[in-house]
Amino acid sequence: MRGFILDFFNYFVFFYTSTLATCFILFAFLSFISLKRRKSYYVESYIRKTIKESPYTPGVSVIAPAYNEEKTIIDNVSSMLALEYPVFEVIIVNDGSTDNSWEVIEELKQRSPHVRGIKFRRNYGKSPGLHCGFQRAKGDVVITMDADLQDSPDEIPELYRMITEDGYDLVSGWKKKRYDPLSKTIPTKLFNATARKFSGIKNLHDFNC
């Protein structure tokens, strides 16, 4: 009886995590398809007309999707802007937040001409947010970061150096220590394992980082 219960528990955990990972991949795929079909679902806002019409090309564009991150956006963006880059832009994508995230973004845009904002009418997910950010980015190097401070802005100089000096076309980070609950970390680990298996890329730890 005990062996039966253990076997049942093991099968349950396996199928549960597999189902979550499959749903995650399917959701990402459907979000991408939806984004392709609907290009009018977002409203982009610029703080100053000079930013919209400026001919300069930033050296670095940082894209940061945000969903209900009003408490962390200011600290995150302030850390980015404190980096020593003469030409720099931060694109914050408000992914249909229900808190005051957009108001915080507009306040940051008032403070700095290097901050730009994209506003979604509802929550579409991280992938569409990054896609729109890539479309609007002007930088020679584009770096993606989460707005919840799990990605440290202090890593930006090293990522930029590896691309501009070491000659890499793509550099990926890795969250060695995560602060997410098990309900998120287990499906993430299973998703990364599945992605490594089917993509053939064995040395990339986090496909969503």
Wavefront OBJ file of the C-alpha trace (Angstrom):
o trace
v 0.000 0.000 0.000
v 2.806 2.369 0.894
v 4.557 1.644 -2.387
v 1.352 2.322 -4.285
v 0.939 5.694 -2.581
v 4.548 6.683 -3.339
v 4.165 5.655 -6.973
v 0.922 7.594 -7.232
v 2.538 10.692 -5.712
v 5.517 10.502 -8.077
v 3.272 10.156 -11.122
v 1.083 13.009 -9.892
v 4.047 15.368 -9.445
v 5.442 14.420 -12.860
v 2.186 14.917 -14.769
v 1.322 18.071 -12.830
v 4.607 19.815 -13.621
v 4.538 18.516 -17.206
v 1.041 19.915 -17.683
v 2.056 23.306 -16.271
v 5.108 23.474 -18.535
v 3.054 22.501 -21.586
v 0.447 25.151 -20.771
v 3.222 27.729 -20.355
v 4.730 26.948 -23.761
v 1.293 26.920 -25.411
v 0.393 30.256 -23.823
v 3.642 31.840 -25.049
v 2.994 30.545 -28.579
v -0.611 31.793 -28.622
v 0.502 35.181 -27.272
v 2.977 35.488 -30.135
v 0.314 34.593 -32.709
v -2.127 37.054 -31.159
v 0.505 39.763 -31.275
v 1.096 39.176 -34.968
v -2.595 39.520 -35.755
v -3.285 42.538 -33.604
v -0.991 45.512 -33.829
v -3.415 48.074 -32.523
v -3.664 46.787 -28.966
v -1.030 49.069 -27.451
v -0.661 52.790 -27.068
v 2.829 54.205 -26.943
v 3.453 57.421 -25.030
v 6.460 59.711 -25.284
v 7.219 62.347 -22.701
v 8.742 64.884 -25.016
v 8.416 65.614 -28.686
v 12.205 65.876 -28.926
v 12.563 62.232 -27.899
v 10.112 61.074 -30.555
v 11.848 63.057 -33.292
v 15.422 62.814 -32.049
v 17.805 61.461 -34.709
v 20.322 60.084 -32.186
v 20.900 56.375 -31.757
v 21.343 55.262 -28.139
v 24.234 52.955 -27.389
v 22.062 50.860 -25.078
v 18.308 50.259 -25.017
v 16.926 48.531 -21.928
v 13.445 46.995 -22.251
v 11.655 46.307 -18.979
v 8.133 44.805 -19.045
v 6.171 45.665 -15.899
v 2.944 44.307 -14.444
v 1.803 45.833 -11.145
v 5.328 46.895 -10.234
v 4.695 50.412 -8.936
v 6.802 49.739 -5.833
v 9.924 48.620 -7.713
v 9.929 50.582 -10.991
v 11.444 53.757 -9.546
v 14.344 51.949 -7.839
v 15.009 49.815 -10.903
v 14.990 52.649 -13.426
v 16.983 54.925 -11.140
v 19.669 52.241 -10.926
v 19.760 51.967 -14.713
v 20.017 55.707 -15.251
v 22.833 55.932 -12.697
v 25.073 53.875 -14.991
v 27.723 55.851 -16.840
v 26.427 55.770 -20.388
v 26.313 59.064 -22.305
v 23.529 57.870 -24.622
v 21.032 55.545 -22.984
v 17.311 54.765 -23.087
v 14.986 52.764 -20.875
v 11.725 51.495 -22.392
v 9.205 50.422 -19.761
v 6.296 48.354 -21.077
v 3.249 48.651 -18.832
v 1.562 45.283 -19.382
v -1.990 46.261 -18.432
v -1.169 46.952 -14.781
v -4.096 47.520 -12.432
v -2.067 49.521 -9.899
v -0.346 52.895 -10.382
v 2.501 51.549 -12.505
v 1.663 53.780 -15.482
v 1.494 56.893 -13.303
v 4.942 56.009 -11.932
v 6.267 55.533 -15.473
v 4.954 58.929 -16.531
v 6.578 60.500 -13.480
v 9.904 58.933 -14.431
v 9.516 60.231 -17.982
v 9.058 63.707 -16.578
v 12.319 63.364 -14.689
v 14.467 62.005 -17.503
v 14.298 62.296 -21.308
v 15.924 58.863 -21.529
v 12.816 57.092 -20.215
v 10.120 55.997 -22.664
v 6.876 54.153 -22.038
v 4.569 51.748 -23.833
v 1.108 51.126 -22.394
v -1.027 48.041 -23.037
v -4.782 48.286 -22.598
v -4.800 44.916 -20.830
v -2.404 42.225 -19.666
v -0.847 40.400 -22.650
v 2.207 38.818 -21.050
v 5.957 39.249 -21.115
v 6.570 38.041 -24.685
v 4.323 40.644 -26.397
v 5.809 43.292 -24.116
v 9.341 42.456 -25.200
v 8.263 42.253 -28.844
v 6.873 45.797 -28.796
v 9.923 47.005 -26.919
v 12.209 45.542 -29.587
v 10.166 47.288 -32.275
v 10.628 50.674 -30.600
v 14.221 50.278 -29.378
v 16.780 52.598 -30.982
v 19.944 51.268 -29.370
v 22.780 49.387 -31.007
v 22.591 46.922 -28.103
v 19.259 45.875 -26.592
v 19.085 44.456 -23.078
v 15.950 43.003 -21.487
v 15.296 43.169 -17.767
v 12.390 42.473 -15.434
v 10.967 45.447 -13.565
v 10.729 43.543 -10.267
v 14.450 43.942 -9.471
v 15.212 40.215 -9.865
v 17.524 41.281 -12.696
v 20.263 43.549 -11.379
v 20.978 46.681 -13.478
v 24.579 46.369 -12.290
v 24.990 43.534 -14.807
v 24.324 45.862 -17.769
v 27.929 47.128 -18.195
v 29.335 43.582 -18.345
v 26.635 42.418 -20.790
v 27.342 45.464 -22.957
v 31.102 44.866 -22.801
v 30.795 41.218 -23.856
v 28.874 42.250 -26.976
v 30.861 45.330 -27.975
v 34.363 44.158 -26.973
v 34.342 40.357 -26.863
v 32.398 40.065 -30.110
v 29.385 38.079 -28.905
v 26.148 38.423 -30.888
v 23.986 37.319 -27.959
v 24.582 37.190 -24.212
v 22.166 35.538 -21.777
v 21.959 35.896 -18.013
v 21.111 33.269 -15.421
v 19.179 33.727 -12.201
v 21.207 31.449 -9.936
v 19.127 32.439 -6.908
v 15.414 32.878 -7.492
v 12.914 34.454 -5.123
v 9.798 32.971 -6.707
v 7.449 30.452 -5.056
v 7.673 26.742 -5.899
v 4.542 27.050 -8.038
v 6.631 29.169 -10.418
v 10.131 27.741 -10.065
v 9.165 24.079 -10.698
v 7.346 24.789 -14.018
v 10.224 27.105 -14.985
v 12.815 24.377 -14.417
v 10.717 21.910 -16.394
v 10.243 24.447 -19.205
v 13.981 25.151 -19.388
v 14.774 21.420 -19.454
v 12.243 20.909 -22.268
v 13.564 23.908 -24.198
v 17.154 22.658 -23.907
v 16.080 19.214 -25.087
v 14.247 20.374 -28.210
v 16.487 23.339 -29.104
v 19.737 21.431 -28.698
v 21.220 24.341 -26.704
v 22.707 22.550 -23.704
v 24.622 25.365 -21.978
v 21.774 27.898 -21.590
v 20.334 27.634 -18.091
v 17.428 30.082 -18.276
v 15.613 30.597 -21.591
v 13.395 33.289 -20.064
v 16.124 35.441 -18.524
l 1 2 3 4 5 6 7 8 9 10 11 12 13 14 15 16 17 18 19 20 21 22 23 24 25 26 27 28 29 30 31 32 33 34 35 36 37 38 39 40 41 42 43 44 45 46 47 48 49 50 51 52 53 54 55 56 57 58 59 60 61 62 63 64 65 66 67 68 69 70 71 72 73 74 75 76 77 78 79 80 81 82 83 84 85 86 87 88 89 90 91 92 93 94 95 96 97 98 99 100 101 102 103 104 105 106 107 108 109 110 111 112 113 114 115 116 117 118 119 120 121 122 123 124 125 126 127 128 129 130 131 132 133 134 135 136 137 138 139 140 141 142 143 144 145 146 147 148 149 150 151 152 153 154 155 156 157 158 159 160 161 162 163 164 165 166 167 168 169 170 171 172 173 174 175 176 177 178 179 180 181 182 183 184 185 186 187 188 189 190 191 192 193 194 195 196 197 198 199 200 201 202 203 204 205 206 207 208 209
